[in-house]
Amino acid sequence: MGREEALSSILPFLPLFLRSGALFWPSPIVEALKALSKGPAHSCVDSGEIFSLAISDLRNSPLSTSAANGFFFFFDELIHEDAAARWFNDVVPRLARLLLELPRLLDDHYANSVVDGVEAGLRLLEPQQPGIVFLTQELVGALLACALFCLFPENSRGAKHLPTINFDNLFACIFDNYDEKVENKIKCITHYFERICTSMPSGNISFERKVLPLNHGRFNIYLPKADFWSKSTIPLCRFEVHGSGFIEDQSNEALEVDFANKYLGGGALHRGCLQEEIRFMINPELIAGMLFLPEMEDNEAIEIVGTERFSDYTGYAGSFRFCGDYVDRKKLDSYRRRETRIVAIDALSSPGRRQYRLGLLLREINKAFCGFLDQQNVPQNKDIFQMKGPLNSILNREMDSCIPRSTNNLLSLGDPSTSSHGREEAFGEQQNFPMNYGPDKGLHHLVDNRSEIGIATGNWGCGAFGGDPELKSILQWLASSQARRPFILYYTFHLEALQRLDQVAQWIRSHQWTVGELWDMLVEYAIQKFQGDTREGFFNWLLPSLHDNDGDISLHGDDDDMPLQDDSDGDDISLHDENDHDDNISEHDEDDDDLSLLPKDDMPSAS
C-alpha cells in the first residue's frame, strides 16, 4: 500500500481535505482556531458553556443538548474555579495551536512513513489485513485534540465497524445521568491535555493488527484446530500467581493484556469503567487507535507499544477515582517507544454453558494465542507450528532460510554498538522506522530481547463478560506456552474462585505436562461440564484431593492416570463443529452494548 492509498483510506475519517497533494483545514476552522489560540481575551471562550458553543461552530453542526450541557456541567460546576481558569487561559489556546499544526504533522508523517517498500503510515487497518501504524506522540496528541473538539466526521464510521471517537458522548454521559466515575474519567482526559500542553512528549507509538490466517500461510502460520492443540509437545511455561497488584504496575518484561471489547476501547468514551476503559483513561494515547482500527474478528488481536501513562487512580467500576499525576518512568526502546506493550484480545460475552463446547474453547484459546504470538519469532521457534508429515522438512527449510544471520538484516537487532545508534538517529525528528515484512507479509513489532518478554494477564473474559475464571486461566496458560513466552504473570485480583490457582499450577508444572496433555484434560472436563456430568470447577475436577492439605494431591481418576491423548483429528470429541460459534454472542461493556459503540448516525433504528 502506497502513501496515496494509505491516505485515501483514512481521509474520509479526518476533518481535513486534500488539495494538490497537501492536507488543509477548511478556512473557517483555521480562523476559529486562530482566535482560540490567542486566549479568552480574544476568543471570549472562558467557560464550559461558551466552549461548547465554540466547538459547535467548528463542527458546522451543533452538539447534542446533553453534550453541550455536559461541557457546561464539568467545567463550570464540577471542577474548581482555579482549575477551570487554567484550562481556558492555558490549555485551550495551546490545543488550538496544536490543531493548527495537524496538517503539517500529517504531511511530515506521510513523507517519512515508507521504509524499504513497507507502508507504516496512518491508514485504516481493516479486518484480516495485518499491518502496523507508527505515530509520534505529538501527532497522537493532535488527533486526540480533534476528538476533544469533536471534529472527526462520524457519518461513515459505522459502515466500517469503527467505534465512536469524538468525546461528545462522554460529556453527555455526565449530564444525562451523573456518575462520579464518569467525572473522574474526564479528569484523566483533561489531565492528559494539561500535561502535553506543558511539555510535549517526543516518543513514538505503534499500533498493530495481528491476524492468524484462516488457511496455512507463510511459515505454516495458521488458525489452529483441535488436533493442533492436542498434539502439541511444547512444555508449559512458568506460571506466577499474584493475588494482589495490577497488570499495569508489573515491572517485568511482559506483554500486558487488555481485556478488550471487539471494538477497541469498549466503553471508554461512554460510561464503561472496567479494566479496558480504565487503561484507556490512564494511558489516553490508546484512544488514538479507535480512529483507524475497526472491530476485531475471532482470529485477530491488536498490539500497541509505546503509550505513556499520565494519571494515577484508585478503585474500579463505580469506585474509580482520578488520583493525580503519574510520572511514567518506563524507558524508551531503540525505536523511541516507551516499553509498555499492550495487547487487546476480546473474550466471548455471556457464553454461559456454551463456553464448554469445543468450538468456543478453540475460539478463546486461539484468540489468546493470536495476541500472545510474536509471529516474527516463528522461524526461530519452528516447534510453535509443528507439522508431522512429508511437508515438515520443506517447511523447516523455508523457516531456516528466513532466520536473520547478520546485523545487516533489518529484522536482526544485533549488538547495540553496531545497530542501536543508527536506529536512534532514524527515530529522531523523522519517522524513518526500520521495519520489514514479518511472516505472511504482516508487520510486527521489533523489540529488543523479545525472547524474554512474557505475558501479564488476569481474569480475562470473566466478571461482566461471564466467563469461567478457572477455564480462562488455563486457556491463557496454554496459549502463552504455545507462543513460546517464557512466563505468565497472572493477577487474580483476589478472586475467590482462583484461590487455589497457584497450587494447581505448581502441581501441573511439577509433573512436566505439555500443552497437549493439559489441553486434553481441559477438553475432557469441558465435555463432562457441558453434558451436566460434573458440577465441579476444573481445579477440583482435576485434583479431587486438592482441598485435603494433609494428604497427597492426586489426579482426577486413578492415581496412575495421565492426560488422555486423542489419536484422532479431534473432531469426534467436538460438541459442535469446531468452527461453529454463536453469532449472537457479542462483547459488551457493563453499560454499553456493541451498538452504542458505533456512531449514532450509523445505529439501526428501532422498529
Summary of the structure (lengths in Angstrom):
residues: 607
radius of gyration: 25.0
end to end distance: 41.3
largest distance: 82.8
contacts: 2024
relative contact order: 0.13
helix: 46%
strand: 12%
